[in-house]
Structures are given as C-alpha cells and as structure tokens.
Amino acid sequence: MLKSFRLSAALVMLLGMAPLLSACHTTAGVGQDVSQGGHALSNSANANAPASPPP
C-alpha cells in the first residue's frame, strides 16, 4: 500500500512539474523573438535614416 502511494505521489509531482518546465522554454523563445524583432526594427531605422540631419 505504501509503495503504491509513493509511486502515485511521484507521478503526480512529475506531471505537475511538466508544464512549469515547458513554460520556461516557451518564455525564453518569446523573449528571443521579441529581441530579434527589435534588432530588425533598429537596423531598418538606421538603414533608412537620412544621411544628414535637417538643420
């Protein structure tokens, strides 16, 4: 009986931790995507900026 309880408890803990572990990768991926989008926007703004500022 105790062995069955321990197995069930371990299974519940592992299943409970799975979404937390996958969320870390998802959040990191979103952060990288946003960062790359910001870099692309900055590069585009720099490439399309006037050569000399207006007086």
PyMOL Python script that loads the backbone (N, CA, C, O; Angstrom):
from pymol import cmd

cmd.read_pdbstr("""\
ATOM      1  N   MET A   1       0.816  -1.197   0.000  1.00  0.00           N
ATOM      2  CA  MET A   1       0.000   0.000   0.000  1.00  0.00           C
ATOM      3  C   MET A   1       0.859   1.259   0.000  1.00  0.00           C
ATOM      4  O   MET A   1       0.581   2.200  -0.744  1.00  0.00           O
ATOM      5  N   LEU A   2       1.902   1.284   0.832  1.00  0.00           N
ATOM      6  CA  LEU A   2       2.778   2.441   0.914  1.00  0.00           C
ATOM      7  C   LEU A   2       3.547   2.627  -0.388  1.00  0.00           C
ATOM      8  O   LEU A   2       3.767   3.756  -0.826  1.00  0.00           O
ATOM      9  N   LYS A   3       3.957   1.519  -1.008  1.00  0.00           N
ATOM     10  CA  LYS A   3       4.688   1.591  -2.265  1.00  0.00           C
ATOM     11  C   LYS A   3       3.802   2.193  -3.363  1.00  0.00           C
ATOM     12  O   LYS A   3       4.267   2.999  -4.169  1.00  0.00           O
ATOM     13  N   SER A   4       2.553   1.807  -3.388  1.00  0.00           N
ATOM     14  CA  SER A   4       1.608   2.335  -4.365  1.00  0.00           C
ATOM     15  C   SER A   4       1.385   3.833  -4.155  1.00  0.00           C
ATOM     16  O   SER A   4       1.294   4.597  -5.116  1.00  0.00           O
ATOM     17  N   PHE A   5       1.297   4.244  -2.888  1.00  0.00           N
ATOM     18  CA  PHE A   5       1.123   5.665  -2.575  1.00  0.00           C
ATOM     19  C   PHE A   5       2.331   6.474  -3.028  1.00  0.00           C
ATOM     20  O   PHE A   5       2.174   7.552  -3.602  1.00  0.00           O
ATOM     21  N   ARG A   6       3.539   5.965  -2.776  1.00  0.00           N
ATOM     22  CA  ARG A   6       4.757   6.673  -3.182  1.00  0.00           C
ATOM     23  C   ARG A   6       4.847   6.802  -4.700  1.00  0.00           C
ATOM     24  O   ARG A   6       5.230   7.849  -5.221  1.00  0.00           O
ATOM     25  N   LEU A   7       4.495   5.739  -5.394  1.00  0.00           N
ATOM     26  CA  LEU A   7       4.507   5.770  -6.849  1.00  0.00           C
ATOM     27  C   LEU A   7       3.500   6.789  -7.381  1.00  0.00           C
ATOM     28  O   LEU A   7       3.796   7.551  -8.302  1.00  0.00           O
ATOM     29  N   SER A   8       2.319   6.790  -6.794  1.00  0.00           N
ATOM     30  CA  SER A   8       1.295   7.754  -7.203  1.00  0.00           C
ATOM     31  C   SER A   8       1.738   9.184  -6.906  1.00  0.00           C
ATOM     32  O   SER A   8       1.533  10.072  -7.733  1.00  0.00           O
ATOM     33  N   ALA A   9       2.333   9.419  -5.759  1.00  0.00           N
ATOM     34  CA  ALA A   9       2.796  10.755  -5.395  1.00  0.00           C
ATOM     35  C   ALA A   9       3.902  11.226  -6.338  1.00  0.00           C
ATOM     36  O   ALA A   9       3.917  12.385  -6.754  1.00  0.00           O
ATOM     37  N   ALA A  10       4.816  10.334  -6.669  1.00  0.00           N
ATOM     38  CA  ALA A  10       5.894  10.694  -7.583  1.00  0.00           C
ATOM     39  C   ALA A  10       5.345  11.018  -8.968  1.00  0.00           C
ATOM     40  O   ALA A  10       5.808  11.961  -9.609  1.00  0.00           O
ATOM     41  N   LEU A  11       4.384  10.264  -9.427  1.00  0.00           N
ATOM     42  CA  LEU A  11       3.773  10.503 -10.726  1.00  0.00           C
ATOM     43  C   LEU A  11       3.048  11.851 -10.757  1.00  0.00           C
ATOM     44  O   LEU A  11       3.149  12.596 -11.732  1.00  0.00           O
ATOM     45  N   VAL A  12       2.327  12.149  -9.698  1.00  0.00           N
ATOM     46  CA  VAL A  12       1.616  13.431  -9.622  1.00  0.00           C
ATOM     47  C   VAL A  12       2.612  14.595  -9.610  1.00  0.00           C
ATOM     48  O   VAL A  12       2.375  15.613 -10.260  1.00  0.00           O
ATOM     49  N   MET A  13       3.711  14.456  -8.885  1.00  0.00           N
ATOM     50  CA  MET A  13       4.711  15.524  -8.849  1.00  0.00           C
ATOM     51  C   MET A  13       5.352  15.731 -10.216  1.00  0.00           C
ATOM     52  O   MET A  13       5.537  16.872 -10.640  1.00  0.00           O
ATOM     53  N   LEU A  14       5.692  14.661 -10.905  1.00  0.00           N
ATOM     54  CA  LEU A  14       6.296  14.784 -12.231  1.00  0.00           C
ATOM     55  C   LEU A  14       5.334  15.418 -13.226  1.00  0.00           C
ATOM     56  O   LEU A  14       5.729  16.272 -14.021  1.00  0.00           O
ATOM     57  N   LEU A  15       4.080  15.003 -13.182  1.00  0.00           N
ATOM     58  CA  LEU A  15       3.091  15.598 -14.072  1.00  0.00           C
ATOM     59  C   LEU A  15       2.836  17.060 -13.726  1.00  0.00           C
ATOM     60  O   LEU A  15       2.550  17.863 -14.615  1.00  0.00           O
ATOM     61  N   GLY A  16       2.935  17.410 -12.467  1.00  0.00           N
ATOM     62  CA  GLY A  16       2.753  18.796 -12.044  1.00  0.00           C
ATOM     63  C   GLY A  16       3.900  19.696 -12.463  1.00  0.00           C
ATOM     64  O   GLY A  16       3.697  20.885 -12.711  1.00  0.00           O
ATOM     65  N   MET A  17       5.099  19.145 -12.545  1.00  0.00           N
ATOM     66  CA  MET A  17       6.262  19.940 -12.917  1.00  0.00           C
ATOM     67  C   MET A  17       6.413  20.085 -14.428  1.00  0.00           C
ATOM     68  O   MET A  17       7.094  21.007 -14.876  1.00  0.00           O
ATOM     69  N   ALA A  18       5.817  19.230 -15.217  1.00  0.00           N
ATOM     70  CA  ALA A  18       5.979  19.260 -16.672  1.00  0.00           C
ATOM     71  C   ALA A  18       5.567  20.601 -17.286  1.00  0.00           C
ATOM     72  O   ALA A  18       6.324  21.133 -18.098  1.00  0.00           O
ATOM     73  N   PRO A  19       4.412  21.176 -16.945  1.00  0.00           N
ATOM     74  CA  PRO A  19       4.060  22.474 -17.537  1.00  0.00           C
ATOM     75  C   PRO A  19       5.021  23.585 -17.127  1.00  0.00           C
ATOM     76  O   PRO A  19       5.290  24.495 -17.911  1.00  0.00           O
ATOM     77  N   LEU A  20       5.536  23.514 -15.912  1.00  0.00           N
ATOM     78  CA  LEU A  20       6.470  24.547 -15.474  1.00  0.00           C
ATOM     79  C   LEU A  20       7.770  24.491 -16.274  1.00  0.00           C
ATOM     80  O   LEU A  20       8.322  25.526 -16.648  1.00  0.00           O
ATOM     81  N   LEU A  21       8.245  23.294 -16.530  1.00  0.00           N
ATOM     82  CA  LEU A  21       9.485  23.157 -17.283  1.00  0.00           C
ATOM     83  C   LEU A  21       9.299  23.569 -18.744  1.00  0.00           C
ATOM     84  O   LEU A  21      10.190  24.189 -19.325  1.00  0.00           O
ATOM     85  N   SER A  22       8.184  23.241 -19.331  1.00  0.00           N
ATOM     86  CA  SER A  22       7.954  23.611 -20.724  1.00  0.00           C
ATOM     87  C   SER A  22       7.695  25.109 -20.847  1.00  0.00           C
ATOM     88  O   SER A  22       8.008  25.694 -21.883  1.00  0.00           O
ATOM     89  N   ALA A  23       7.136  25.741 -19.828  1.00  0.00           N
ATOM     90  CA  ALA A  23       6.869  27.177 -19.876  1.00  0.00           C
ATOM     91  C   ALA A  23       8.173  27.965 -19.914  1.00  0.00           C
ATOM     92  O   ALA A  23       8.225  29.031 -20.527  1.00  0.00           O
ATOM     93  N   CYS A  24       9.214  27.471 -19.279  1.00  0.00           N
ATOM     94  CA  CYS A  24      10.496  28.173 -19.313  1.00  0.00           C
ATOM     95  C   CYS A  24      11.014  28.276 -20.740  1.00  0.00           C
ATOM     96  O   CYS A  24      11.497  29.329 -21.155  1.00  0.00           O
ATOM     97  N   HIS A  25      10.916  27.188 -21.485  1.00  0.00           N
ATOM     98  CA  HIS A  25      11.391  27.211 -22.865  1.00  0.00           C
ATOM     99  C   HIS A  25      10.515  28.104 -23.728  1.00  0.00           C
ATOM    100  O   HIS A  25      11.022  28.793 -24.614  1.00  0.00           O
ATOM    101  N   THR A  26       9.236  28.104 -23.490  1.00  0.00           N
ATOM    102  CA  THR A  26       8.328  28.934 -24.265  1.00  0.00           C
ATOM    103  C   THR A  26       8.590  30.404 -23.995  1.00  0.00           C
ATOM    104  O   THR A  26       8.630  31.208 -24.926  1.00  0.00           O
ATOM    105  N   THR A  27       8.768  30.760 -22.744  1.00  0.00           N
ATOM    106  CA  THR A  27       9.022  32.152 -22.387  1.00  0.00           C
ATOM    107  C   THR A  27      10.352  32.622 -22.955  1.00  0.00           C
ATOM    108  O   THR A  27      10.454  33.749 -23.440  1.00  0.00           O
ATOM    109  N   ALA A  28      11.357  31.784 -22.903  1.00  0.00           N
ATOM    110  CA  ALA A  28      12.659  32.147 -23.460  1.00  0.00           C
ATOM    111  C   ALA A  28      12.552  32.338 -24.964  1.00  0.00           C
ATOM    112  O   ALA A  28      13.165  33.251 -25.518  1.00  0.00           O
ATOM    113  N   GLY A  29      11.788  31.496 -25.623  1.00  0.00           N
ATOM    114  CA  GLY A  29      11.615  31.617 -27.071  1.00  0.00           C
ATOM    115  C   GLY A  29      10.904  32.901 -27.449  1.00  0.00           C
ATOM    116  O   GLY A  29      11.276  33.555 -28.423  1.00  0.00           O
ATOM    117  N   VAL A  30       9.887  33.267 -26.689  1.00  0.00           N
ATOM    118  CA  VAL A  30       9.169  34.513 -26.954  1.00  0.00           C
ATOM    119  C   VAL A  30      10.107  35.695 -26.738  1.00  0.00           C
ATOM    120  O   VAL A  30      10.102  36.638 -27.529  1.00  0.00           O
ATOM    121  N   GLY A  31      10.895  35.658 -25.702  1.00  0.00           N
ATOM    122  CA  GLY A  31      11.849  36.744 -25.445  1.00  0.00           C
ATOM    123  C   GLY A  31      12.854  36.892 -26.574  1.00  0.00           C
ATOM    124  O   GLY A  31      13.191  38.011 -26.961  1.00  0.00           O
ATOM    125  N   GLN A  32      13.331  35.790 -27.100  1.00  0.00           N
ATOM    126  CA  GLN A  32      14.271  35.854 -28.215  1.00  0.00           C
ATOM    127  C   GLN A  32      13.607  36.402 -29.461  1.00  0.00           C
ATOM    128  O   GLN A  32      14.218  37.188 -30.187  1.00  0.00           O
ATOM    129  N   ASP A  33      12.368  36.008 -29.729  1.00  0.00           N
ATOM    130  CA  ASP A  33      11.646  36.507 -30.891  1.00  0.00           C
ATOM    131  C   ASP A  33      11.430  38.018 -30.793  1.00  0.00           C
ATOM    132  O   ASP A  33      11.614  38.739 -31.774  1.00  0.00           O
ATOM    133  N   VAL A  34      11.045  38.489 -29.626  1.00  0.00           N
ATOM    134  CA  VAL A  34      10.827  39.924 -29.432  1.00  0.00           C
ATOM    135  C   VAL A  34      12.145  40.677 -29.587  1.00  0.00           C
ATOM    136  O   VAL A  34      12.185  41.749 -30.190  1.00  0.00           O
ATOM    137  N   SER A  35      13.206  40.120 -29.050  1.00  0.00           N
ATOM    138  CA  SER A  35      14.524  40.750 -29.166  1.00  0.00           C
ATOM    139  C   SER A  35      14.968  40.835 -30.624  1.00  0.00           C
ATOM    140  O   SER A  35      15.469  41.871 -31.060  1.00  0.00           O
ATOM    141  N   GLN A  36      14.788  39.758 -31.375  1.00  0.00           N
ATOM    142  CA  GLN A  36      15.158  39.769 -32.793  1.00  0.00           C
ATOM    143  C   GLN A  36      14.318  40.770 -33.575  1.00  0.00           C
ATOM    144  O   GLN A  36      14.822  41.428 -34.485  1.00  0.00           O
ATOM    145  N   GLY A  37      13.046  40.889 -33.227  1.00  0.00           N
ATOM    146  CA  GLY A  37      12.184  41.877 -33.871  1.00  0.00           C
ATOM    147  C   GLY A  37      12.659  43.292 -33.582  1.00  0.00           C
ATOM    148  O   GLY A  37      12.640  44.143 -34.471  1.00  0.00           O
ATOM    149  N   GLY A  38      13.078  43.551 -32.365  1.00  0.00           N
ATOM    150  CA  GLY A  38      13.624  44.866 -32.005  1.00  0.00           C
ATOM    151  C   GLY A  38      14.900  45.178 -32.755  1.00  0.00           C
ATOM    152  O   GLY A  38      15.098  46.306 -33.207  1.00  0.00           O
ATOM    153  N   HIS A  39      15.768  44.190 -32.891  1.00  0.00           N
ATOM    154  CA  HIS A  39      17.010  44.396 -33.636  1.00  0.00           C
ATOM    155  C   HIS A  39      16.712  44.674 -35.111  1.00  0.00           C
ATOM    156  O   HIS A  39      17.340  45.539 -35.722  1.00  0.00           O
ATOM    157  N   ALA A  40      15.766  43.950 -35.674  1.00  0.00           N
ATOM    158  CA  ALA A  40      15.400  44.163 -37.074  1.00  0.00           C
ATOM    159  C   ALA A  40      14.833  45.562 -37.273  1.00  0.00           C
ATOM    160  O   ALA A  40      15.146  46.219 -38.265  1.00  0.00           O
ATOM    161  N   LEU A  41      14.014  46.020 -36.355  1.00  0.00           N
ATOM    162  CA  LEU A  41      13.437  47.360 -36.439  1.00  0.00           C
ATOM    163  C   LEU A  41      14.519  48.425 -36.332  1.00  0.00           C
ATOM    164  O   LEU A  41      14.512  49.401 -37.083  1.00  0.00           O
ATOM    165  N   SER A  42      15.447  48.241 -35.402  1.00  0.00           N
ATOM    166  CA  SER A  42      16.549  49.197 -35.249  1.00  0.00           C
ATOM    167  C   SER A  42      17.419  49.230 -36.495  1.00  0.00           C
ATOM    168  O   SER A  42      17.796  50.308 -36.956  1.00  0.00           O
ATOM    169  N   ASN A  43      17.743  48.070 -37.044  1.00  0.00           N
ATOM    170  CA  ASN A  43      18.573  48.016 -38.247  1.00  0.00           C
ATOM    171  C   ASN A  43      17.871  48.684 -39.424  1.00  0.00           C
ATOM    172  O   ASN A  43      18.508  49.388 -40.207  1.00  0.00           O
ATOM    173  N   SER A  44      16.576  48.471 -39.554  1.00  0.00           N
ATOM    174  CA  SER A  44      15.812  49.083 -40.631  1.00  0.00           C
ATOM    175  C   SER A  44      15.763  50.597 -40.461  1.00  0.00           C
ATOM    176  O   SER A  44      15.898  51.334 -41.438  1.00  0.00           O
ATOM    177  N   ALA A  45      15.573  51.062 -39.242  1.00  0.00           N
ATOM    178  CA  ALA A  45      15.542  52.508 -38.984  1.00  0.00           C
ATOM    179  C   ALA A  45      16.896  53.136 -39.297  1.00  0.00           C
ATOM    180  O   ALA A  45      16.956  54.217 -39.883  1.00  0.00           O
ATOM    181  N   ASN A  46      17.973  52.472 -38.915  1.00  0.00           N
ATOM    182  CA  ASN A  46      19.313  53.007 -39.201  1.00  0.00           C
ATOM    183  C   ASN A  46      19.607  53.008 -40.697  1.00  0.00           C
ATOM    184  O   ASN A  46      20.242  53.937 -41.197  1.00  0.00           O
ATOM    185  N   ALA A  47      19.159  51.991 -41.413  1.00  0.00           N
ATOM    186  CA  ALA A  47      19.420  51.912 -42.847  1.00  0.00           C
ATOM    187  C   ALA A  47      18.603  52.946 -43.626  1.00  0.00           C
ATOM    188  O   ALA A  47      19.040  53.391 -44.687  1.00  0.00           O
ATOM    189  N   ASN A  48      17.437  53.336 -43.129  1.00  0.00           N
ATOM    190  CA  ASN A  48      16.576  54.263 -43.843  1.00  0.00           C
ATOM    191  C   ASN A  48      16.624  55.675 -43.285  1.00  0.00           C
ATOM    192  O   ASN A  48      15.818  56.518 -43.679  1.00  0.00           O
ATOM    193  N   ALA A  49      17.536  55.949 -42.392  1.00  0.00           N
ATOM    194  CA  ALA A  49      17.674  57.290 -41.819  1.00  0.00           C
ATOM    195  C   ALA A  49      18.330  58.214 -42.835  1.00  0.00           C
ATOM    196  O   ALA A  49      19.162  57.772 -43.627  1.00  0.00           O
ATOM    197  N   PRO A  50      17.962  59.496 -42.819  1.00  0.00           N
ATOM    198  CA  PRO A  50      18.616  60.447 -43.723  1.00  0.00           C
ATOM    199  C   PRO A  50      20.117  60.523 -43.451  1.00  0.00           C
ATOM    200  O   PRO A  50      20.564  60.312 -42.323  1.00  0.00           O
ATOM    201  N   ALA A  51      20.892  60.826 -44.498  1.00  0.00           N
ATOM    202  CA  ALA A  51      22.345  60.865 -44.376  1.00  0.00           C
ATOM    203  C   ALA A  51      22.776  61.994 -43.450  1.00  0.00           C
ATOM    204  O   ALA A  51      23.703  61.823 -42.659  1.00  0.00           O
ATOM    205  N   SER A  52      22.126  63.126 -43.535  1.00  0.00           N
ATOM    206  CA  SER A  52      22.487  64.229 -42.641  1.00  0.00           C
ATOM    207  C   SER A  52      21.195  64.745 -41.995  1.00  0.00           C
ATOM    208  O   SER A  52      20.158  64.828 -42.652  1.00  0.00           O
ATOM    209  N   PRO A  53      21.266  65.086 -40.720  1.00  0.00           N
ATOM    210  CA  PRO A  53      20.068  65.581 -40.041  1.00  0.00           C
ATOM    211  C   PRO A  53      19.671  66.954 -40.569  1.00  0.00           C
ATOM    212  O   PRO A  53      20.530  67.744 -40.961  1.00  0.00           O
ATOM    213  N   PRO A  54      18.379  67.239 -40.582  1.00  0.00           N
ATOM    214  CA  PRO A  54      17.956  68.578 -41.047  1.00  0.00           C
ATOM    215  C   PRO A  54      18.414  69.662 -40.104  1.00  0.00           C
ATOM    216  O   PRO A  54      18.551  69.419 -38.905  1.00  0.00           O
ATOM    217  N   PRO A  55      18.655  70.853 -40.618  1.00  0.00           N
ATOM    218  CA  PRO A  55      19.162  71.954 -39.749  1.00  0.00           C
ATOM    219  C   PRO A  55      18.177  72.459 -38.752  1.00  0.00           C
ATOM    220  O   PRO A  55      18.489  73.368 -37.982  1.00  0.00           O
TER     221      PRO A  55
END
""", "prot")
cmd.dss("prot")
cmd.show_as("cartoon", "prot")
cmd.util.cbc("prot")
cmd.orient("prot")
